[in-house]
Amino acid sequence: MTQIIRTNIGVTTYLTPTGSIADKEGLAALGTAFDECIEAGAKKVVVVMERITSLTGEALEFLLDMQDVLVARGGQLSVIQPNTLLRDIFKITDFDKYVEVKEHP
């Protein structure tokens, strides 16, 4: 079962998935957490990837959609702590040209 831990530090909301976001259940959990962030007025959202081992194209599309929503509200999406495989995926797909990717917070 996928859970998303939501933490607010100042004006930044951190979403930390525990489990997979490479399946429908995980994406649904991330979508619910993101919707809650938007309802709460969040503009800067950081997805902590330290526990994610892989992603699907659908997950990448969802993250790009999150970025679009936040930019429209004057905010931004960042992802932090991706493993080597995820960093490679981000580079190969040009994801890192649209969403800020950081090694550390």
N, C-alpha and C positions, 0 to 999 in steps of 0.2 A: 504494500500500500504506500502510495506516494504522499508525503506530507510536505508542506511548504512552511518553513518557519519565517515569520515576518518580524523584522526588527526595525525600529525607527531610531536613528541617531541624528539629532538635529533635523535638518530639512531633507535628509536622505532616508529612503526606505530600502532596506536590504531584504531580498527574498532568497532564502536558502533551501533549495529542494533537497529532500532526503528521500532517496529512491530514484527511480528513473523518470525522466521527462521524454524518453524516446518512445513512449506508447500513448495511447489515447487517454488512459487514466491519469498519467503524469501531466500531459498537456492540459487536461481539464482542470487538474488541481492548480497548475500554474496560472491558467486563465482566470480561475476564481480568485486567486490571490492578487492577480493584477487588477481585476475589476474592483476589488476591495481597496486597493491603493488609489485608484482613480476616484472612487467614491469619497475617499478620505482627503482628496485634494493633493495627493502626492504629485510632484513634478520631476523629481530625480529618483530613479529606481535603479538599484544595483542588484543583479542576479549573481549570487555566489555559486560558482561552478565546481567547487572543490570535491563534491561528492558525485558529480555526474561523470560517467565513464564514456558515454557516447551520445550522439544526437542524430535525429532523423532530419530529412529535408523539411518535413512539416514543422518540427521544432524550431528550425532556423527561420522559417517563414513567420512563425508566430512571434519570435523575438523581434524580427524586423517590423512586424505590425505593431508591436508594443512600442518600438522606437518611434514610429510614425505618429502614434497617438500622443506620446509624451512631447514630441517636438511641436505638434500642433497646439499643445497647452503651454509651450514655453519651457519645456523640460528636456530631459534626456534619459536614455537607458545606457547603462554600462554593464559589462560582465567582468567578473574578476575571478582569479585563481583557476583558470582552465588548465587541464593537464596537457601534456605534449600532443596527444592525438587531437584534442579539441582545438588547440592553437593551430595545428596543421589544417584542420577542417575550415577554420575561420579564414585562414590565408588563401586556401585553394578556392573557396567560394566567394572571396572578396567581402565576406561578412564584416571583417575588421575595418573595412573602408566606410561602413555605415554605422557601426556600433562600436563604441569605445571598449577595447579589450585591454585589461590590465592584469599583470602577474599578481600583484598584491593590492590590498585596499588603499 
